[in-house]
Amino acid sequence: MKEIKNASQLEQLKKGDKPVLIDFYADWCGPCQTMLPIVDELADKYNGEVEIVKVNIDKQQQLAREFGVRSIPSLFILQNGEIKEHMVGLQAKGVLDSKLSSYAA
C-alpha cells in the first residue's frame, strides 16, 4: 500500500481511471493500527483494480483538512475524482471488502 506524501500524488490518483480508497490515519491511533492489516490485505486483493493508499494526518494536515477529516480512521472511496463513500472508525473487513468489490473493475 502506497503512502501519499503530497497533494500532487493524490491529484494524480484522482485523475486516474481506477477507483481509489484513501485511508486517513495516524501512528498514535489504536483503531488505525487495527485497520492497517485489513487495508493492507485488501490492497493486495484488489491490486490493479482499486488504488488503495494511506495518508498520515500528522504529516499531511492540509490533505486531512481538504477532506474534512475530523476523526480517524477515516476512509474515502473516490471514483472519477469524486467522493462516493466516507466511512469513519474501525470497519469490518467484510464490509470494506464488499464495498470495494462493487467499485472494482
C-alpha positions in Angstrom: 0.0 0.0 0.0 1.4 3.4 -1.0 1.6 6.4 1.3 0.6 9.7 -0.1 3.3 12.2 0.7 1.9 15.3 -1.0 -1.2 16.8 -2.7 0.1 16.3 -6.2 0.3 12.5 -5.7 -3.3 12.4 -4.7 -4.3 14.6 -7.6 -2.7 12.1 -10.0 -4.7 9.3 -8.5 -7.9 11.2 -8.7 -7.3 11.7 -12.4 -6.7 8.0 -13.0 -9.3 5.6 -14.3 -9.3 3.3 -11.2 -11.4 3.8 -8.1 -9.3 5.0 -5.1 -9.6 4.1 -1.4 -7.9 6.6 0.9 -7.2 5.7 4.5 -6.5 8.7 6.7 -4.7 7.5 9.8 -2.1 8.4 12.5 0.6 6.3 14.1 -0.7 7.0 17.6 -4.3 5.9 16.7 -5.2 2.4 18.1 -8.1 1.8 15.8 -6.0 2.9 12.8 -3.3 0.4 13.7 -6.0 -2.3 13.9 -7.3 -1.2 10.4 -3.9 -1.3 8.8 -3.5 -5.0 8.2 -7.1 -5.2 6.9 -6.5 -2.4 4.4 -3.1 -3.9 3.5 -4.7 -7.3 2.8 -7.4 -5.6 0.6 -4.7 -3.6 -1.2 -3.2 -7.0 -2.3 -6.6 -8.5 -3.2 -7.6 -5.5 -5.3 -4.2 -4.8 -6.8 -4.7 -3.5 -10.3 -8.4 -2.9 -9.8 -8.5 -0.3 -7.0 -5.8 2.1 -5.9 -5.5 1.8 -2.1 -3.4 4.5 -0.4 -2.9 5.8 3.1 -2.4 9.4 4.3 -0.8 10.2 7.7 -2.8 13.1 9.1 0.1 14.4 11.2 2.3 14.7 8.1 -0.4 15.8 5.6 -2.6 18.1 7.7 -3.6 20.1 4.6 -5.0 17.0 2.9 -6.9 16.0 6.0 -8.4 19.5 6.1 -9.3 19.3 2.4 -11.3 16.1 3.0 -12.8 17.4 6.3 -11.3 14.6 8.4 -12.5 15.1 12.0 -11.8 11.7 13.4 -9.7 8.7 12.3 -9.5 6.2 10.9 -11.4 7.9 8.1 -11.8 6.1 4.8 -12.9 7.6 1.5 -13.7 5.9 -1.8 -13.3 8.1 -4.8 -14.4 7.3 -8.4 -13.8 9.6 -11.3 -12.3 12.1 -8.8 -15.5 12.3 -6.8 -16.0 11.1 -3.2 -18.5 8.2 -3.4 -18.3 6.9 0.2 -16.9 8.1 3.5 -16.5 5.8 6.5 -15.3 6.8 9.9 -14.0 4.5 12.6 -12.9 0.8 12.6 -14.5 -1.0 9.7 -15.1 -4.8 9.5 -13.1 -6.4 6.7 -16.2 -7.9 5.1 -17.9 -4.6 4.9 -14.9 -2.9 3.3 -14.3 -5.9 1.0 -17.9 -5.8 -0.3 -17.8 -2.0 -0.8 -14.5 -2.3 -2.8 -15.8 -5.2 -4.9 -18.7 -3.0 -6.1 -16.2 -0.4 -7.4 -13.5 -2.9 -8.7 -13.1 -3.2 -12.4 
